[in-house]
Amino acid sequence: MRGIDKEPAPPSTWLAMAETRAIPELLLSIKLGPLLRLAPRGDGHPVLVLPGFLASDLSTVLLRRFLKHRGYSVQAWELGRNLGPNGALEDGLRHRLLDIVRSHGCKVSLIGWSLGGVYAREMAREAPQLVRQLITLGSPIAAGPKSTNAWKLFERLSGESVDDVAEAYAQQMFAAVDGVPSTAIYSMSDGIVAWRGCLEQPGPMRENIRVRGSHCGLGHNAAALLAIADRLAQPEGSWAPFEPKGAQALLFPRPADEGRWHLSVA
């Protein structure tokens, strides 16, 4: 399988069990409401939000509500529960994107959480002329499914081998998407997806933003919400790497070995 030289191991059992952090992360985001309300407002363009594996539009309610309050025309994916890739789902996503473009008369920004980010990335690859911006949240875009803690559950529910499914997509899914500004938001303490598998490749208009927190909390993580709002608020055709400002910067880790707030690869 093409992609990275060595597949990262899935997160440890301890990190997987620590995914319960998503609950206190939600409470923290509520507490930080005044700071979140200072996030930049958008221009009203449409934003399509895709849920992760086994999740539905219910899982993205808080993220979509936040973006709606920031002034965007937020769209749910409306395709039921995400049970994994298949032909019917791919066709449904194509129609959904085209319908939104036609009804709004402009490009759509895509946000995909976990497996939803893999879908969003492939949509942007297939139709870059329809996509304004791409944001992934803890999505396995640079490593195979066995670098996650969800692959065994997928096999039990679908009756399919993840190796067979991955092979069908391996020829393209690890390649970067050119022509579309792309931001990968990730956490090094992700308990579901190996964080190294969530990173965009170096290149123009591509970046990786690190936040503190769980995988299951990325949709309401305060730092992730601020980063998303900042990215979406950029004028179309104008892109610059993310740099948190003021009090917001306190929410983002600044590892000594990186020397920056995130792994900017613009």
C-alpha positions in Angstrom: 0.0 0.0 0.0 1.4 3.4 -0.9 1.4 6.3 1.6 3.9 6.6 4.4 7.0 4.4 4.7 5.9 2.7 7.9 2.3 2.4 9.0 2.0 4.0 12.5 0.5 1.7 15.2 -3.0 2.5 16.4 -3.3 4.6 19.6 -2.7 2.7 22.8 -5.4 1.1 24.8 -4.9 3.7 27.5 -5.5 6.5 25.0 -8.5 4.7 23.6 -10.0 4.5 27.1 -9.2 8.1 27.7 -11.6 9.2 24.9 -14.1 9.9 27.8 -12.2 13.2 27.9 -14.6 14.4 25.2 -17.2 15.1 27.9 -15.0 17.5 30.0 -13.8 19.0 26.7 -17.4 19.9 25.9 -17.8 21.5 29.3 -14.7 23.5 28.8 -15.9 24.7 25.4 -19.1 25.9 27.1 -17.1 27.7 29.7 -15.0 29.3 27.0 -18.1 30.5 25.2 -17.1 34.3 25.5 -13.8 33.5 23.8 -15.5 31.4 21.1 -17.8 34.3 20.3 -14.8 36.4 19.4 -14.0 34.0 16.5 -14.1 35.7 13.1 -17.4 35.8 11.3 -17.7 34.4 7.8 -19.2 35.6 4.5 -22.2 33.3 4.4 -20.7 30.8 2.0 -21.9 27.1 2.3 -20.1 24.7 4.5 -20.8 20.9 4.3 -20.0 18.9 7.5 -19.4 15.1 7.2 -19.5 12.8 10.3 -17.1 10.0 11.3 -17.5 6.3 11.2 -20.7 5.0 12.8 -21.8 8.6 13.4 -24.7 10.6 11.9 -25.6 14.3 11.6 -26.4 14.2 15.3 -22.7 14.0 16.1 -22.0 17.3 14.3 -24.8 19.4 15.7 -22.6 21.4 18.0 -20.0 22.1 15.3 -22.7 23.1 12.8 -24.5 25.3 15.3 -21.2 27.1 16.1 -20.6 27.7 12.4 -24.1 28.9 11.8 -23.6 31.5 14.5 -20.4 32.5 12.7 -22.6 33.4 9.7 -22.2 30.4 7.4 -24.8 28.5 5.5 -24.1 25.2 7.2 -25.2 21.9 5.6 -25.5 18.5 7.1 -24.6 15.5 5.0 -28.1 14.0 5.2 -27.0 10.5 4.3 -27.8 8.7 7.6 -25.3 6.9 9.6 -21.7 6.6 8.3 -21.2 2.9 7.9 -18.1 3.1 5.7 -17.3 3.7 2.0 -19.4 2.2 -0.7 -20.6 3.1 -4.2 -24.0 4.4 -3.1 -22.5 6.7 -0.5 -20.0 8.1 -3.0 -22.9 8.9 -5.4 -24.9 10.4 -2.6 -22.0 12.7 -1.7 -21.5 13.8 -5.3 -25.2 14.7 -5.6 -25.1 16.5 -2.2 -22.2 18.6 -3.2 -23.7 19.5 -6.6 -27.1 20.4 -5.0 -25.4 22.8 -2.6 -23.3 24.4 -5.3 -26.4 24.9 -7.5 -28.6 26.3 -4.8 -25.9 28.7 -3.5 -24.2 29.5 -6.7 -20.7 29.3 -5.2 -18.0 26.9 -4.0 -18.5 24.9 -0.8 -16.1 24.4 2.1 -15.9 20.9 3.3 -15.3 19.8 6.9 -14.9 16.1 7.6 -14.5 14.5 11.0 -12.4 11.2 11.1 -13.6 9.0 8.2 -15.8 11.9 7.1 -12.5 13.8 6.4 -11.4 11.0 4.0 -14.6 11.4 2.1 -14.3 15.2 2.0 -10.8 14.9 0.7 -11.8 12.6 -2.1 -14.7 14.9 -3.0 -12.2 17.8 -3.2 -9.8 15.7 -5.3 -12.6 14.7 -7.7 -14.2 18.2 -8.1 -11.7 20.9 -6.9 -13.6 23.5 -8.9 -16.5 23.1 -6.6 -14.6 23.2 -3.3 -13.5 26.4 -1.6 -11.6 24.9 1.3 -11.0 21.5 3.0 -10.7 20.9 6.7 -10.2 17.4 8.3 -10.5 16.6 12.0 -8.5 13.6 13.1 -8.9 11.9 9.7 -6.7 9.0 8.6 -5.5 10.6 5.4 -1.9 9.4 5.5 -2.1 5.9 6.9 -4.2 2.8 6.4 -7.2 1.7 8.5 -5.1 -0.5 10.7 -3.5 2.6 12.1 -6.9 3.2 13.8 -8.7 1.5 16.7 -11.9 1.2 14.5 -10.8 -1.2 11.9 -11.9 -4.4 13.7 -15.3 -3.0 14.4 -15.7 -2.0 10.7 -14.9 -5.6 9.7 -17.4 -7.1 12.1 -20.2 -4.7 11.0 -19.5 -4.7 7.3 -18.3 -8.3 6.8 -15.5 -6.8 4.6 -11.8 -6.9 5.0 -10.3 -3.4 5.6 -7.3 -4.5 3.6 -9.6 -5.0 0.5 -11.3 -1.7 1.1 -8.1 0.1 1.6 -6.6 -1.4 -1.5 -9.4 0.0 -3.6 -8.6 3.5 -2.4 -4.8 3.2 -1.9 -3.9 4.4 -5.3 -5.2 7.9 -4.6 -6.2 8.6 -1.0 -2.6 9.2 0.3 -1.8 11.7 -2.5 -2.2 15.3 -1.6 -5.2 17.3 -3.0 -3.8 20.1 -5.2 -5.6 23.4 -5.9 -7.7 23.4 -2.7 -6.5 25.0 0.6 -6.3 22.1 3.0 -6.1 22.1 6.8 -5.7 19.0 8.9 -6.5 19.4 12.6 -5.1 16.7 14.9 -4.3 15.7 18.4 -1.2 13.8 19.5 -3.4 12.2 22.3 -6.0 11.0 19.8 -7.3 7.6 21.1 -8.9 6.4 17.8 -6.5 7.4 14.9 -2.7 7.4 15.0 -1.9 11.1 14.9 0.9 10.7 12.4 -1.7 9.3 10.0 -3.7 12.5 10.3 -1.2 14.9 8.7 -1.2 16.6 5.4 1.9 16.4 3.2 4.1 19.5 2.8 3.0 21.7 -0.1 1.3 25.0 -1.1 -1.9 25.9 0.8 -1.6 22.8 3.1 -1.1 22.8 6.9 -1.4 20.8 10.0 -2.8 22.4 13.2 -2.3 20.5 16.5 -4.8 20.8 19.4 -5.0 19.2 22.8 -7.7 16.7 23.3 -9.5 13.5 22.3 -10.6 12.3 18.9 -14.3 12.1 20.0 -14.2 15.7 21.2 -12.7 17.3 18.1 -16.1 18.5 16.9 -16.5 20.7 20.0 -12.9 21.2 21.1 -12.5 24.9 21.7 -9.2 25.2 20.0 -10.4 23.2 17.0 -13.5 25.5 16.7 -11.3 28.6 16.8 -9.0 27.2 14.1 -11.9 26.2 11.9 -13.5 29.7 12.2 -10.2 31.3 11.4 -9.6 29.2 8.3 -13.2 29.6 6.9 -13.1 33.3 7.3 -10.3 33.8 4.9 -11.4 35.5 1.7 -11.7 33.1 -1.2 -8.5 33.1 -3.2 -6.5 34.3 -0.2 -4.7 31.9 2.1 -2.1 32.2 4.8 -1.0 29.7 7.5 -2.8 29.7 10.8 -1.4 31.7 13.6 -3.5 32.0 16.8 -3.6 35.5 18.3 -4.0 36.9 21.8 -5.7 34.8 24.4 -6.6 32.2 21.8 -2.9 31.2 21.5 -3.1 29.8 25.1 -5.3 27.0 23.8 -2.8 25.7 21.3 0.3 23.6 22.2 3.7 24.9 21.2 6.1 22.0 21.3 9.7 23.0 21.7 10.8 20.7 18.8 8.4 22.5 16.4 9.0 26.0 17.4 5.6 27.0 16.1 2.0 26.7 17.1 1.5 23.9 14.6 3.2 22.0 11.9 2.7 24.5 9.1 3.7 23.1 5.8 2.7 25.9 3.5 
